[in-house]
Structure formats: C-alpha cells, structure tokens
C-alpha cells in the first residue's frame, strides 16, 4: 500500500470570518484580497489578525504524527500553495491511499456533479476516488472545521471514505510521499513564516514546487496602493 499524507495549513487556523474564504486560487485572492481585508478592517477600527488564530497544535503535530505514520528513507515533502497538486502527486507516486489533514474534505461540493469539473483545490480528493487512482481516503478534520461528514452522504456511499481522529488511526502507516499546501486564499500571509517553520520542524527534506512568497507590509501602503487593493 502506497500512501500520500496530505496536510493543509488551514488545518491549524481558526477563523472567525468563514465567509472571507474563496475557492479561486490566484494572485488576487492569495495576496491582494488580504490587503483589501486589512484596509476594510482598519477602517472599522478592527485588527484583522484577531480574526485568525493559529493553533498551538503545530508545536506537537509532528511528534504525534510520527506515532502513527512511518516515513520511508526517501520520503520527502512537496510544498505548494494549492492543494490541487495532491492529485498529481498521488497519481505520479502510484498512491492508493490518502490521509488528509484539513479543515475541508476537498471531495467536491454540490454532490457527484462537482467531479465533472477540472481538478481544483475543492475537489481533488473526490477526483482521485472517481478516477480510481486511489482506493480509499481517510479524512482527519481540523478541530476548527465547520464541515460534517454527513455533508458528503452520497460520496460516502459511493467511495471508500473514512472520517477519523488521529488517535483512531492504526499505527505503523507507511508513508511514501507528503504534500503540504499553504492554501493562500484561506490562510493569511502574516502567518507564512510560521508555515515554513512548521515544515522545517518535520525534519524531513522538502521541495517547494509552487508556493510564491507573499509580501506582507501594511506599514508602507500608499494611497495609490490602497486604491489598487480595494479594487481586488
């Protein structure tokens, strides 16, 4: 059994602004829109950083994970912004099982018809199951998720999908490859340094595939910058 361990950075982030999320992953939503939100919040006398809280679980996560997962000698981490890359990673590494740590199931939203679209960050796991690239998926939801397994009743009846907590997994799960995504449309840029610290804390070699740096400098926003960002 070849296993993909896929981790979304939003697993660790509690947001009080769920409606700020976006399913579109582009420069507008991963960078510019965050500046727009900052400007809007400041105008209302609010600190945008207080809407996004980073879980202390990042400190102990790797130690806990290594109690249940075993990493092969050549196992490495692939880092990207979009979670959609997990589809290609699983396919290219002949993985038949996915373990997903995420605030979202990424099975596709709106029933099986969501899998009629191209692979994207919201349906990549459903696409892997539909295309029979993987046989089973284990979803370990973030404690901050607003989703419930019953939201995916139809998919759960068609595909081999299990919802588990980490402590409910069996031990000795062999991992072939790890994917960690930033999900910049969901996670704020001022936490990017913590994101890379989290990856380094794994002690596993990693390769950045497609995760462009995001500059976050709110002290030097000019009037023209503000207009530009507000048009996002």
C-alpha positions, 0 to 999 in steps of 0.5 A: 500500500502506497500512501500520500499524507496530505496536510493543509495549513488551514488545518491549524487556523481558526477563523472567525470570518468563514465567509472571507474564504474563496475557492479561486486560487490566484494572485488576487485572492492569495495576496491582494484580497488580504490587503483589501481585508486589512484596509476594510478592517482598519477602517472599522477600527478592527485588527484583522489578525484577531480574526485568525488564530493559529493553533498551538497544535503545530508545536506537537503535530509532528511528534504525534504524527510520527506515532502513527505514520512511518516515513520511508528513507526517501520520503520527502515533502512537496510544498505548494500553495494549492492543494490541487497538486495532491492529485498529481502527486498521488497519481505520479507516486502510484498512491492508493491511499490518502490521509488528509489533514484539513479543515475541508474534505476537498471531495467536491461540493454540490454532490457527484456533479462537482467531479465533472469539473477540472481538478481544483483545490475543492475537489481533488480528493473526490477526483482521485476516488472517481478516477480510481487512482486511489482506493480509499481516503481517510479524512482527519478534520481540523478541530476548527472545521465547520464541515460534517461528514454527513455533508458528503452522504452520497460520496460516502456511499459511493467511495471508500471514505473514512472520517477519523481522529488521529488517535483512531488511526492504526499505527505503523502507516507507511508513508511514501510521499507528503504534500503540504499546501499553504492554501493562500486564499484561506490562510493569511500571509502574516502567518507564512513564516510560521508555515515554513517553520512548521515544515522545517520542524518535520525534519524531513527534506522538502521541495517547494514546487509552487508556493510564491512568497507573499509580501506582507507590509501594511506599514508602507501602503500608499494611497495609490496602493490602497486604491489598487487593493480595494479594487481586488 
